Amino acid sequence: MSTIGDRNFGIKIEIVWFDQDVVEYRFSCSNGPFSGSAEIYLSHDDLSKMAASLEGFPSCPSDVRNLELGTFNPKHADGGVRLRCYCKDSVGHAVMEVKLRGDACQALGEPESVALLFPIEAAAIDSFPKQVRSIDTEQIGATAILAMTN
């Protein structure tokens, strides 16, 4: 993640807990003025699938990638994360929209939710799937980071 002082900017994904069926991840994100985190239960291969869907972004200035992990349904336990990657201009400057929903959140915009936007570089997106694939899903504290552009 990009750092200013002791603050990190971008997305950090950390393993909190696991068993044979699921992994509990903490998704933390910050763009400086806004930050938040949500804990989400996923299968052991969900994060790799998410990272694979980001590979090659942006392929052109009109490339858009939408991803969702966890749940945004308040009737279900657990949180969720939505990522929307797109280019803000015709020369391919990429940005990422992140929406997080905590377990107690009833709807986006309510307590325990956050929505933020930050610039990202293609090189950071390229390294992210490699980091995700190297995570040992049976190692509490293992992390992957998608850094925000300074």
N, C-alpha and C positions, 0 to 999 in steps of 0.2 A: 504494500500500500504506500501511497505517497505520504510523507510525514512532514509536519511543521511542528516543531517543538515535540511534545509527546502525543500529538494527535495523529491518527491514521485516517487516510481518505481513500475510499473505494469500498470493496466488499471483502470481508474476511469470513471464511466458512471453517468452522471448527467442530470436530467430533466431541460430543458431550457424553454420549453413552451408546452402547450397542448390545445386541444379542444376536442370535443366529438368524433372525428374521428381519430386523430393522436396525437403522442407525439413527440416533438423535443428533442433529446438527444444529449449531447456533450460527445463524446468518447475521453478521453485524455489518452495518454500512454507515458511511459518513461522507458528506461532501464539504464538511467544514461547519457551515451554519446549522445543518440538520443531521441527525443521526438516529439510529435505532437498531434494535436486534429482535429476532424472533427465533424460537426453537421449533424445529420441524422434524418429524419422523419420516424417514424415507427408506425404501428398500436399499440393499447394499449396492445396486447398480444405477439407481436413479440419478445420482450426481454425475456419474460418467456419461449418461445419456444426455443430461443437460449441457455438459461441457462439449460433447460432440456436436450438439446442435449450434454451438457458437463458432465452431471451426470455420475458418475462411471468411469470417465477417470483418469488414464489409467487402463483398464481392463486387459491388458497384454502388454509386451514390443512392440508388433507390432501394438497396437491400434493407430489409427489416426483419428482425428475429424477435419473436414473442415466446416467452417461456413461463411456465407456472409450476411450482413445486409446493407440496403441502396442500392446505385447503383454505379457501376464503369463505366457506360456509360456516356461519356462527353456530349452527346446530351440531357441528362436529368438533370434537376436541382437536387441539393442535393449532399451529399457526400456518402461515403460508408466505411465499415470496413470489412476486411477479417481476420479470425482467423484460424490458422492451429496449432493444438496441436498434438504433437507426442513425442515419447521417443527417446532420443539421443543415448541410449545404451541398452544393453540387461538386465540391472538391473532395468530399468524403470525410469531413471531420465528424467522427463518431461520438455519440452520446449514449448513455444508458439511463433509462428510467427504472427506478427500483421502488416497489411497493411491498411493504412488510405488514403482516397482520399477526399480532400476538394471539395467544390462546383465548384471552378474555375479550377480544375485540368483537363488537357486533357488526361493524361495517367500516370500510375505509373512511378516514376522516374522524373516526371516533377514537376514544382513548385506546392505547396500545396498538396504534397503527402509525406508519410513517410513509411518506412518498417523497422521493428526492430524485435529483437529476445530477449527473456528473459527466464530464468529458472523459473519453477513453481513447487510447491509441491502439491501432491494429496490433502492434507488437505485444501489448499487455494481453489482448484477447488471445493472441497466438500462444502465449506461454501458459495461460490459464488451464486449458485442457490437459497439458502435460503435467501441471501440478496436481490436478484432480486425479489423473490416472495413477500418480505416484502415492496418493494418500492410502495408507493402510487403514481400512475401515474397521479394524479391530485394535486401533491405537487411540485411546482417549487423548485429546489435545492436538492431534494431527490437524494441520490447517492447509488451506489453499487460499490464495489472495489474488484478487483482480484489482490492480491499482488504478486510481484515478489519475488522469493527466494533470501535471502541475500547471 
